[in-house]
Amino acid sequence: MTKEWDFRISSGLKDIIGKELITNDRIAIFELIKNSYDANAKKVTAVFQNIKEPGKTNSSKILIIDNGDGMSEADLKEKWLFVGYSDKKYFEQELKKDYRHKIKNKRFFAGAKGVGRFSCDRLGSKLMIYTKKEDESNIHHLEVDWTKFEKDQKKEFQTIKVEYSTLNKIDIADCSFKDFKKGTILEISSLNDKWDKDKLLELKKYLQRLINPTQEDGEQEFKINLEAKEYQKEDEKVKKDEEYNLVNGPVKNIVFEKLGIKTTQIKSSISDGKIKTELIDKGKFIFRLEEKNEYQDLDNITINVFYLNQAAKNSFSRLMGVEPKNYGSIFLYKKNLQTSKTLLKTSKTLLITNCN
């Protein structure tokens, strides 16, 4: 006689796809910010509260605030709480079909695994979600206590409940949300680790990988901002030419701006039926070449190639705290966000590519 059995899922799954899969705090915030991008946010702010003094650990918070599409009650229940489910995978399947006229103005998703939400567990044991779609009047509120999943691994994952409610306004200390039209706010508390100035600066350097260095501030489709009011006075003492030592403010990809002075750089762009290429050495223009674009499927692409001499390598290591070969050499940006990275272990070149 043949029997059919179902898999059972232990509450311990939370740690496997959370703390154990997402290896550090920087990656956790990186993943949450990519989720904001996928929600069509134009701006996301990472706010750190009460993190400076170790004695205030219980009141420490991290807020990830975006102005994206937000979620409905159904989205929270049928998608966010559906472990492993991702809308992004469906979208990618549509890309395989010839629906270019329908999707050409949509963003390419930065992630599609359906486990990024467990980055919150990596950062802290308590999570409050506030989210709202533009055409709704109420704010949807979800409260998750990750410690409930850790008490007894014999309990099945889906039997542990989370609390849902609707609100008229958002009340978070030291933050104002009077004009919250749409978007999502993740309030993470009971933090698992401490955040000092060095760690915040490391995070800011890490996040700049998401920002296309070839775009001007006004042209950026997606902006990231870091806020830690406890370090504002220290920021005021930072020299103008040491912007990379500022905790507060926008995340900018300044490394190539700094390196450009000491490197040989090739800029190439494909647009309007032409391929334009420039050679620049140590900040000085050398020559320009313009050709007809014979590749009809290639358009609106820019490529920057940097050759790192020894001086540039040293500057890079001082600025980024990592050797160029360990930082990565090829970066691909779609719609001005770094969506994928191929690590080519070479200390000679850094290639930045933008594909819209």
Secondary structure by P-SEA (a helix, b strand, c coil): cbbbbbbbbccaaaaaacccccccaaaaaaaaaaaaaaacccbbbbbbccccccccccccccccccccccccccccccccccccccaaaaaaaaaacccccccccccccccccccccccccccccbbbbbbbcccccbbbbbbbcccccccccccccccbbbbbbccccccccccccccccbbbbbbbccccccccaaaaaaaaaaaccccccccccccccbbbbbbbccaaaaaaaccccccccccccccccccccccccccbbbbbbbcccbbbbbbbccccccbbbbbccccccccbbbbbbbbbcaaaaaaaaaaccccccccccbbbbcccccccccccccccbbbbbbcc
